[in-house]
Amino acid sequence: MAGALPDGEPVPADGALPAGVAATGVRGFGVYVHVPFCATRCGYCDFNTYTASEGVESAGYVEQVLDELALAAKVVQPPRVDTVFFGGGTPTLLPPGDLGRVLEGIDQTWGLAAGAEVTTEANPESVDPTTLRALHKAGFNRLSLGMQSAAPHVLRVLDRRHTPGRAVAAAGEARAAGFERVSLDLIYGTPGETADDFAASLAAVVSSGVDHVSAYALIVEDGTRLAARMRRGELPYPDDDVAADRYLAADEAFANAGFTWYEVSNWSIDSPCRHNELYWTGGDWWGLGPGAHSHVDGMRWWNVKHPRTYAARLADGVSPAHAREVLTADERHTEDVLLRIRLALGLPLSDVDAAGAGQARDDGLLDATAYAAGRAVLTLRGRLLADAVTRTLLP
């Protein structure tokens, strides 16, 4: 369902990087592992995922990822791997032993840092106490569960398969299995969701005992079933004012429960997601799997999308990268401002347009105390208008 891959310059058959481009690990080095398989496709999803009914099977996939890892080992030599994130798709559709084999391969190839954060995403119905214990034994120490909502009718609109209480139950099972950190993901602003529905979702998250939560406004992507239903008039489009109200309700509920926002859409109790922080602060990472993106030292590349094409490239001993680009200094600066302004730490005023920052402060979008200390940090209102603030901070 995901859109076409962007154009870029060709990648050598062996995937070699240009001279002078290297993974220094100064801002961290991570590995993303894309697992593109799902039991069914959710109506709002446009990710690069596939179901068995679409003729894509998972047999042999682990070997393909390990083949890409072997190619990657010849391209970059980071000092260590700080974070690993298995995303999808539904990584936990693969057996825990298969996920563990990939993690072991990463460790043997580049070496996991002491205390490395190792996350897998999971749908609540795709795990149980047995699989969670096996995942933890294999080296996973963080679990991210897609809850989305506690309201049955909202889950139906989103085409989610789990029952309303399953995500919270799975979070408890993960804790019992030994997971140090557990996150729940919410989507707000779904057509038909009421303020009371969302309040119930927030209460369920707060009572679950997790230490991290992500909450995102529903985005309707072209080509999805949800978009088609809206075009036909079966469902109303999301309302920006409602989404803002939901965000304010979430921030208040999480703050009252001891969570602190560290990125516009993420809150934690002393345990931010280090892998996502690596993205937001310009670190390096290698993305394994079809459609996965990578970034090293200002160079970005992306793999071919379809699992069959990915498998064929690797069977021929050829890099699965589709294309790449070298970011200019201006492009790197723009992305740095775009990403770091979303963080609670913000960024130095010296990195942004002075006049724009002053206007944003006067408009109540940047925190006055942080501004006086030389940093651009969003206020609560600024978080609601983060994209607009970014435009004012760039010359």
N, C-alpha and C positions, 0 to 999 in steps of 0.2 A: 504493500500500500504506500510505502514511502515514495517521495518524488524522485526524479532523476538525479543522478550524481552530478555535481558541478564539474565543469571543465577545468583543466589544469595542464601543466607540462607533463610529458611522459615520464614514467619511472623506469629506470634500468631493470633488466630482467632479474638481476640479483638483488634489487632493492637498495643498492648502495646509495649513501647520502653524499652530497657534494663535499669537497674538501673544506675543512674548517667547521663543519656542522657536527656537533657532538653532544651527547647527553652528559652534562656535567653533574647533574643532581643538585645544583645550587639551590633551586627552588623545589626540589623533590623529584622523584621518579616513580611513576605508577604504571600499572598494567591494567588495561580494561579487556575483559573477555566477553565477547558478544555471543550469546546463545540464542539463535534466531527462531526457536521452536515454541509454539503455543498449542494448547489443547483446542482452543477456539479463539476466534478473533473478536475482541471487544469492539463495540460499535464506534467508539471515539478514537481508536488507535490507528495511527499511520506510521508506526515504527516498522523497521525492516524485519518483519517476522512472518512465519509461515506455519500452516497447519498441515497435518497429514493428508487432509482432504485436498490440499493444493499440490499434492505429489511430492512433498519434501519430507524426507525421513531423517532421523537423527543417527542412524547406523553409520559408524565410521567417522563421526564428526570429531570426536576427541583426537583421533589420529591426525586429522587434518589440522587442527589447532596446534598440535605438537609439531607438525611439519612446518607451520608458519613460524613457530617459536624458534625452531632450529635455524631458519633463514634469518630471523631477527637477531640471533646471537652473533651473526657475522657482520651485522650492520651497526649495532650500538653496543657499547660496553658501559652501562651505568655503574656507579660505585655500589649501588644496592637498590633494592625495590622497597619503597616505603609503604605503598598501598597497592592492593589488588581489588578489583571490583568486577564481579560477574553480573552482567545485566542482560536484558533481552527485550522481547521474548520472556520465557520462563525458564531460567537456568535449572531450577529444581525439577524440571521434567526429565533431566538426565539423572541417572543414579548417583548418589553421593560419592561412590567410588570413582566414577568418571570425572566428576568435578575435582576430586582430590588428586587424580592423576595429572590434571592440568596444573593445579597449584604446585604439586611436587615438581613438575617440569619447569615452572617458572623459578622455583627455588634453586633447582639444580643448574639452571641456565645463568641466572643473574644474582641469585642469593637474596633471600628475604631479610630485611633489616630486623634487628631485635625489636620486638614490639610492633611489627608491621600490622597495619589494619587490613583485614581480609574480609570482604563483604560479599554476600550473594543476595540478589533480589529473589523474592519468592511470592507466588500467589498463595493466599491462605489455605486453599484446598489442595495445594501441591506438596505440602509437608505434613508430617505427623511426628510424634515423639521419637519414633525409631529413626526416621531419616534425619531429624534434627540432631540427635545424638551422634549419628554417623558423620554428619557435616562438621560438627564441632570437633570430633576426633580427627578428622582429616585436616584440620587447621583453620577452619573458618571461625572468626570471633565476632562477626557483626552480621546481623540479618535485617534486611529491609523488606517489609511486608506491604503489599498493595491492598490497603483497606478500602479507600475511596469514600465510603459512606457507611453509616449504621442504619440507614433507612432502606427497607426492602424495595420500595418503588423506585428509589434513586438507582440502586444497583441494577434493577431491571432496565432502566433507560440506558445505562452504561453497558449493558450486556455482560455484567460481571456474574460469575458462576457461584461464588461463595455465598453462604448465608450471612446475615448481618452480624452475628456474634462470632463468626469463625476467626476473623483477623485478631481479635483480642485474645481468644483462646489460644491461637497459634503463638502469639507473643508470649503468653505465659509458659507454653510448652518450650519455647526457645530458651527462656530464662532457666527453666528446670534442666534443660539439656546442657547448660553451662555457658551459653552465649553471654558475653560481657556487655554487649550493646545491641539493642533492638530498636528499630525504627518503624513507624507506621506512616503511610502516605495517604493523604486526603485529597479529594477533588471537590471544589465547591462551585456553586453557580450552575449546577445541572438543572435543566428544565424540570419544573415540578418540585424542586427542593424548597422547602419552607425554612423560615428562620428557626422554627422548632426542630425540624429535621437536622439542621446543621448543629444546633445546640446539643442534640443527642449524640451526634458524631463526636463533637468536642469532648463531651462528658465521658464517652467511651474511651477515647484516647487517654484522657487524663487519669482515668481509673485503671488503665491497663498496666501501669508500672513500667512503660517504655521510657527510654532516656532521650529519645529523639523523635521529631515529627516533621514531615514536609507537608505543606498545604499549597495546592496550586489551583488557580482559577481554570475552569474548563475552557479549553481552546478547541474550536470546531475546525477540523482540518478538511480541506477539499479531498474528495475521493473516499471518505469514510461513510459508513452506513448512517451515522448520526447526522452528517451534513446532508445526506440525501433526504432523510426524514424531515429536516428543517426546510429544505427547499420545497418539499411537497406540502408544507404547512401542517405536518402532523405534530410538530413540536415547535415552541417558540425559540428564537435565538437567545443566547445568554445576554443578560442585562449588566452593563458596566457598573451601574449604581448598586445593584444587588451584590455584585462581586466585591465591591469596596466595603459594603456593610459586612459581608461574610469575613473579609480579611480582618477588619477591626475586631469582630467578635472572636476570631481565632487568636489574635495577638493578646487580647485581654484574658481569655481563658487560659492560655499557655503561661502568660506572665504570672497569673494568680496561682498557678500550679508549680511555679519554680523554674519554668523554662525561660531561656534567654534567646532572643533572636540573634543569629550570627550571620545570616544571609536573608534577603528579603522574603524568601519562601521557606526558610528552615529555622527551627528552634531546637535547642538541646538543653539538657541538664549536664553541663560540664563535659560534653562529649560530642563536639561537632564532627561531621563526616570529613575525615582528613583527605579522602580521595577527591571529593568534590571541591574541597579547598584548594587542592593542587590545580584543578582546572581554573578556578577563579583567580588564582594568583600567578598564573603563567608558568607552572611547572611543566615538566616533560612527561610524556606517557606513550606507551605503545599499545595500540588497539588491535587485538587479535580477533579474527572472525570476519564473516562477510559484512560489508558496509561499515566496518569499524574505522574510526578516524584516529590518527596519531599526530603527535606534535613533539618535535625535538629542536630546540635552539632556534626557534623562529621559522622552521620548516614544518609544513602541515601536509599530510597525505591521507588518502582514504581508499579503502579496499573496494573491490568489485562487490556489487550488492547481492547477487543471487548465490545461494549455497552451492548450486551445481557448477557455476562458473568458478567460484572460489575453489571448490574441490578439484576441478580440472586444471587450474593454474598450478596448484600445489603438486598434483600428480605429475606434472611436467617439470617440476623443480623450478618454477618461475614465481617471482613475487606476485602475490594477489593484489598488489596496489593498483588502483585504477588510474590515479593521477596525483599530482602534488603541486604545491605552490610555496614560494618563499615570501614571507611577509615583509613588506617594507617597514622602515622605522616608523613611518606615520601610521601604517596599519596596526603595528604592534602597540603603539601608543593608544590608538582609538580603542582597541580591544581591551587593553589594560584598564582604561577608564570605565568602559562599559561594564566590565566584570567586577572590578574592585569597588566601585561605588555601591554595589549591591551588598557589600559586606559591612558588618557592624563596625569594623575597624576603619572603614573608609580608605582614603588615600591622602597623601600630602597635598596641600593647596598648591605647592610648587609644580605639581603634575597636571594642573587643570587651568582653564582660562580664568584669570583673576576677576574680570568684570562679570563673567557668567556666574562664578561662585559667589561673588558679593550679592548679586541679584537673587540667587537662590536662597541665600541666608536671609535677606530682607523679606523674601516671600514666605519664610517659614519652612522651607524645604530642606535646608541644611542646619544642623545643630549649631547654635550660636557659641556654646561653650567649646565644642570641638574646633570650631572655626577660629576662635581666639587662640587656641593652642596650635594652629597651623594645619588642621586636618579638615577634609570634607567628609562629613558623616551625615547620612540621611536622617531626618526626623521621621516620625510615624507618618505624617502627611507626605513627606518626601518619598517614603517607601511606596505609597499608593501611586505616585507619579514618577517612579524611578526612570522610566524611559525618557520622559520629558526633561528631567533633571540632567540626564546624561548629555542631551543635546546642548544644554546651556553651558556645560563644563568643557565642551570641545570647541576650540577656536574656529 
